[in-house]
């Protein structure tokens, strides 16, 4: 026995040396696989290396934890591959494990940790958990600001992504807030003629216009247009596009004189520089038609929209979302001229096209459903109107959620159909729920919020609940 123990003790260094050699082989092979982007194979090797290191090495040894960080990077690589395949649930698991390791080894105040959180937020966004994406992105913003300061492009990029999440959530107020911060940093660091700064300005103007702050949208967009006129010239397609947006903001402000003046100018420039068979000229005709529609001159609007439709058909064919959008606008004009049957016919054609492309641009399909539902209501086909609007709401709820102004707009339209069909209890239930959601996004002076009050008041009135009808009508003012 004594001789056996002596032999075992004598062999122990050789065993340790063998294990260390095996561990090194796994480590080197793992690194090689990682370089080839074979992350699953790399992970398997590095985990074996880590297991051997933990058995044979003292925690004070510099190689004791050598495989842990590479393992985290492998998990990040696997998460990225899973994300590209659309397997976001598994991607989240791998990225979360990687984040835990990075945090353990380096702490939170480093770029790798921030980048991993940033990617994790993206995965949550893609599975529809926008609240978690926003929470994580706020963490990223805080870390990057602490590490790099506000004047670093990476910090601006994190703000831009946060803006995007809030926008998809439907919280345009918060989206506008963070877009404004990013825009000012771009102005400060890049200058007022910088392309990225001007793009950020355009996005900020769009958000102000959406929230009804038309004067600010016009002010910002005017700066963009004036700058691009100087730097790019009137023949530039981007300048012409932004001039068209400026005209649109004046239209939304109901300054139709200035809107039509600018849109006519833009249409003439598009025709002159880009040609009568350009996509921008078709878009210009469409927008000019919408200006006349909002002004109430639907005959001129229909003439211009028919021109836009024929040109778009020539450019892309009928199986195209831009063609579908023009059809939707044309249908609205026929609806406004008390021709709901013609509006429904055109609207159904637009719906057919947008349904084919709903995976490409789903919001167009939802808007087409909504428009068709309105035409059914005008024809007193309330069951069809209710069915169609419910379809639009279900699709929007699955894609974006309920806490969103667009979802609330659809709910208003459904409630109106319920009321017209005499289903007052359903209308009241739906509107009451919707008004609670809208308080998160709108002030009580917002036109959509006021419209909801009025519709709810009318529902109570039709249901002979006169006290409640009076209360809600009073709140409208």
Buried (B, 14 or more C-beta within 10 A) or exposed (E): EEEEEEEEEEEEEEEEEEBBEBBBBBBEBBBEBBEEEBBEBBBBBBBBBBEBBBEBBEEEEEBBBBBBBBBBBBBBBBBBBBBEEEBBEBBBBBBBBBBEBBBEBBEBEBBBBBBBBBBBBBBBBBBBBBEBBBEBBBBBBBBBBEBBEBEBEBBBBBBBBBBBBBBBBBBBBBBBBBBBBBBBBBBEBBEEEBEBBBBBBBBBBBBBBBBBBBEBBBEBBBBBBEBBBEEBEBEBBBBBBBBBBBBBBBBBBEBBEBBBBBBBBBBEBBBEBBEEEBBBBBBBBBBBBBBBBBBEBBEBBBBBBBBBBEBBBEBBEEEBBBBBBBBBBBBBBBBBBEBBEBBBEBBBBBBBBBEBBBEEEBBBBBBBBBBBBBBBBBBEBBEBBBBBBBBBBEBBEEBBBBBBBBBBBBBBBBBBBBBBBEBBEBBBBBBBBBBEBBEEBBEEEBEBBBBBBBBBBBBBBBBEBEEBBEBBBEBBE
